[in-house]
């Protein structure tokens, strides 16, 4: 009785499964199966397949295996190299056999199409596409930069399932030897890598996250900040029409994006407060601040005066607007930084705008006697690790912080107050 091809394949699969359970060798097939010249079947010898008549060998080889009810044929190794010689095919056969016996065999590692799905650079594209939808533009830009300039050049062609702890250690040593990144930057690079690997594990692309190098130092740079006198000096070199947004930032400690995004509908002059619920991320307006929750700024003292001055010259929906030809818009991020850098150059002080506003606000108040909890609440920090341990306070609890940068009452003021009583 002659069996059809489908029946033969089924019998072959059953036979291979039985042999597999007995721990037999993974079979190698010659391609083609017969000698093109003599039309005789190739025979396997310790040195490879040979034609019994002319001694010629096959053009290529094929790993042909039945595993868990399916038939797999591999004509290339995991790196995509064709199995043109017998030694390469034999080595791959032994490797697969060992993985089957160890219970770690994964056929997708050997199929070119499936393997391409697990390449580091392929999965990074998918990961970044997901993160782009969930992240602010500025945060996403920083994340994308780490992958584009550091991680993909090193791991791009690797199968994520094959990335081990020693690969990460080698990458860490390579970064140290280059000497281009500071310890804190190296740490940030590995933070991004760990986030990606955790994502890959969550989606079951990998079974476990390899252990990261333990020797990565955590560098804490000294905080740069300005005294009120230094702020006033730099402010004197800012063109008068641009001073309000900088001074308002000094007094409130708002982030640059929050200052640029402040609109009139967020202010209540009658009740005396501003609700900070918008921000710019690069040049995209977002409706939630960085902490994902709005915060309240009381309009008191000089803070209120600045708002009233801006109200008398209202030009757009933004409290602080910039003239771009014939229209008034929110301050462009790069333009605001350019104005600041020029003023710093003239004042002979080198400091970032972020540090001049946020760090200076915090340090001035802490040195003035306010607690970490009060300063943290005023800045709207969410994590207790940002300014030690503190809880977010309501606006009325921090109103005095915005009224005066110091909590210490001078002896002269104390005597004047006592005499008036």
N, C-alpha and C positions, 0 to 999 in steps of 0.2 A: 504494500500500500504506500502510495506517495503522499507525503504530508505537505500541506501548503505552507507558505512563508510565515503566516501568522501563527500557525501551530508550532512551527519550529522555533520561533522567537519565544513563545510561551514555555516550551520545554527547556529552552536554553536558560530562561530566567529562573525556572524552578531548580534546575541543576546548579546554577551559579549560587542561588541562595542556600542550598544545602551544603555546597562546598564552602561557602563563606562561613557558615556556622561551625564547620569543622576546622576553620582556620587555614584554608588553602591559599595558595598564591593568587594574587589578582592577575587575571589573564591579559596577555599582550597579543594583539592581532596584527598581522602584516597587512600593509596597504600598498598595492593590491594584494588580494588573497593568493593569486596564482602568478607565476612568472610570466611576464608578457611575451617572452620569446618561446619558452618551452611549453607553456600552458600547464605546467605542473605545480601542485600546491607547495608553497614554501614550508620548509621544516625548521623547527626551532632547535638550535644547538647552543652550547654554552657561550658561543661568540655571536649569536644572533640568528636570524632567519636566513636560510640559504635554499636556493633551488637545487634539488637532488641531481639535476642533469648538468646544468651549466655553472652552478655555483654563484649565480647572481643573487643579490639581496633585494628586498622591497624598497620602494621609494620612501615610505614613511611607516609609522606604526600607530596603533590605536589601543588605548586602554578600554576594554569592554567589560563592564561590570554590572551585575544586578544587585540592587541594594534597597531593602525595604519596599519590595514590590515594584520597583522602577528600574529601567535599564538606562545606564549612563555610558556614553562614549566620549573619551577625551583624546583629542589629537594634539593637544598642546599642554605644556606645563603651566603652573599657576602664573608664571611671568609672561605667558603668551608665546614661548619659544616652541616651534613645531618639533614633534618627536621624530626627527629625521634619522636619528641613529639609535641603535638598540640599547646602548648603555644609558642614554637619557630616559628611554621608555622603561627600562628595567628599574632604574632608580626611582622613577615615579610610581611604578607598580609596588615596590617595596614600601615606599612612604605611605601609600594609600592603605596597604595591608596593615601596617602598624597602627594607623589611625583607626581602622575598623576594629582591630583587636582592643584598642584603648578606649573605644567608644567616642572618639572625637572627630570621626570622619564627617565632613560637610561637603557634599558634591558641588555646591555653588562656588567653592574656592577654585574649582578646576574648570568650570564652564566659563568661557570668555565673556559671554553676555551677562551672566550672573555676577561674575567677578567684577565687571565694570561698575555694577551698582554699588559695590562695597569699597570702591576707591575713595581715599580720603577727600580728594578734590571734588568728586561727584557728590558725596554726602554733604560737604561744606556748602555747596551751591544750594542744596535743599534746606540746610539749616539756616543759612543767611536769608533765604527767601521767606522763611517763617518768622525769623526775628525782625526782619525789616517791617513787617506789618504791625508788630507789637511794640517796637522801640521808637523813641524819639530820634529824629534825624542825626543830632549830634552824637548820641550814644551809639547809634548804628554805624555811623561813619568811623568812629574809633574802633569798633569791633571788626568791621570789614577790613580796616587797615592792618590789623594784626594778622589776619588770615592771609591777606594778599601779599604782604611784604615779608612775613616771617614763617608762618605755619605751613602754607601751601608749598612754598619752595622747598621745604624740608620733608614734609610728609605726603605731598600731593599724589605720588604714584604708588603709595603703600595701601594695602588692604587694611581697613581699620580693624579687622578681626585679628590681624597679625601684629598690631602695635603692642609692644610689651614695655615693661618698666625700664628695661635697659635701653630701649630706643629713646625714651624720654630723658634718661640720664645722659645719653650721648648728645641729645639736642641741647640740654642744659650746659654741658661742657663746651659745646660748640659756640654757644652764645657768650660764655665767659671768655673764651679764647679770642673771639672777634673784638671784644672790648667796646662795642658800639653802644650797648645799652647799660643803663645804670641798674643796680640791684632791684630797685622798685619797678623799673620797666620790665625786667625779666620776670618778676613776679606777676605783673599784669598779663604778660604773654601767656604764662601758665594758667592764670585764672581763666582766660578765654579758651584755652585748650581743654581745661577740665570741664567747663560748661558745655563744650561741644561733645566731649566723650560721655558726659552724663545724659545729654540728649540722645546720643546714639544708643546708650544702654536702655533708656526709657522706651525707645522704639524697637528694642531687641535686635539691633544690628550687631551689637556685641554683648557678650555674656557678663562681662565685668569691666570696670574701669581700672586700667593699670595704675599702680601706685606712682604718685608723682615724686620727684626728687625731694628729699627732706632737708637738704642743705640750702634751699633758697632763702636768702636773708630778707628780712623785712626792714627796709630802710625808712626811717621816719625823718623827713627833712624838717629843719627848723621853720617855724611859721613866720612868714614875712608880714609885717603890718606897719601901719602909719599912725603917728600921733595926730591929734587934731591940728596941731601947728603945721605938720608936714602936708596934711590934706589941704589946708588953707593955702599953703605955698603953691602946690600944684594947681589948685583951683584958680589961683590968680593968673596962671598962664593959659587957662582955657578961654577961648573967645566967649564974651558975655552971653551970646545967644545960646550957647551950649552948656552953660554952667548949671542950670536947674536940674537936669537929669543926673549929673554927677553928685551934686550936693544932696539931692533927695536920696540917692543911693548911700551916701555916707551916713545919713541920719537914720535910715531904716534898715540897712543891711540886706536889702533885697538883692536877688540874683540879677545878673545883667538882662537875661531874657524876660524876667518879671518886670523890670523897669521899662523895657521897651514895649511890653505888651499892655501896660496899664492904660485902661480906657475910662472914659467919664462915667459910663454906666456902672462901674465898680466902686464909685465914690458916693458917699452920703454926707455932704457937708453939714446938714442940719443935725444929724445924729453924731457926726464926728468920727467916721471910720471909713476905711477902704478895705474892700475884700479882694484879696489876691487869688484869683482863680484862673488866670491865663499866663502863658509864658511863650516866648519864642525859643524854638530849638533850631539853631542856625537861623534861617529866615522863614521857617514855617510856624505859623501861629497855632498853638495847641490850647485847648480849653481847660486843662488841668495842670497845676504846678508839679514840680518834681516829686513832692511828697504824696501826690495823688489825692490831696485834700486841700481845700482852700484855707487860707489863714487871714487873720484880721489885723490891720495896722491902724491904731488910733491916730486921728489927725489932731495933733497937739503942737503947740509952740511953733518953731520954725518950719516943721513939716507942713502944718496947716497954711502958713504964710506962702510957701512955695506953690501949693495947690491953688490958693486964691489968686496968686500972680499969674499962673498959667490959665486960670479960668477967665481972667480979664482979657487974655489974648488967645482965646480958643480958636484953633485953626483946623482941627480934624477930630476924629473920634478918639485919637490917642492923646493922653495927657501931655506927653513929651513927643513933639513931632519935629520932623526934619524936612527942610525944604529941598525938594528934588525938582529943579526947574520951576514949573508953574504949579506944582502940587505939593501938598504936605502929607508926609507918610511917617510911619514908625521909623525910628533910627535904624539904619542898616547896621548890622553887627560889625562888619569890617570898617565902616566909616567911624563908628563910635570908638573902636579900638585905635584907629589912626589918630583921632583927636586926642585921645588919652596919651598915647605914646609921644606925641609931639609936645604936649604939656609937660610930661615927665622929663623929656630931654632938656627942655628949657629950665626946669627946676633942678636938674642934676640928680634926680632920684630915679632908680630903676626898680619898678615893681609892677606886677600885673594888675589889671583893673579888678579882677576877682578878689585878689588879696587886699587891694586898697579899700574895697567895700566890705566884703564878708569877714575876712580875718581881722581887719582893723576895727570893725563894729564890735566883734566879740572880745578882742583883747582890751580895747578901751573900757568896756563895761566890766570885764572881770577885774581889771586893775582898779576900777572905780569902786569895787566892793560888792558888785552883784554876784549872785551865785551861778554855778553852772546850769542849774535848772532854769533860772530866770532868763539867762542869755540864750540857752537852747530853745526855750519857748519863743522868745522874740525872733529868733532866726528861723523858726519853723522846722527844726530838725525832727525827724521821725525816729531815727535809730538812737538808742541810748549810748551807743559807742561813739557817736560823733562828738559830743561835748561831755564825755563821761556818762554818768547816769543822771538822767533828768526826765521829767514827764512834761508833755506838752501842756502849757497853761492857756487859759482863755485870755482874750485881748485885754480885758479890764485888769487882769492880774499883772500885766507887763506894761501898762500905760506909762508908768513913771520912767521906764527904761528909755522910751522915745522922747520924753520931756527933757531929760538930763542925762549926759553920759557918765555922771558920777553919782554915787549914792552917799558919799561922805559929805557931811555938812561942815563948812569952814567955821572957825571960831567966831569970825566977824558976823557971818550970817546968823549964827546961833544967838549971839548977844543982841543983834538987831531984832530978832524974833521975840526974845524974852522981854526986851524993853517995850515993844509994841503991845505986849499982853498986859 
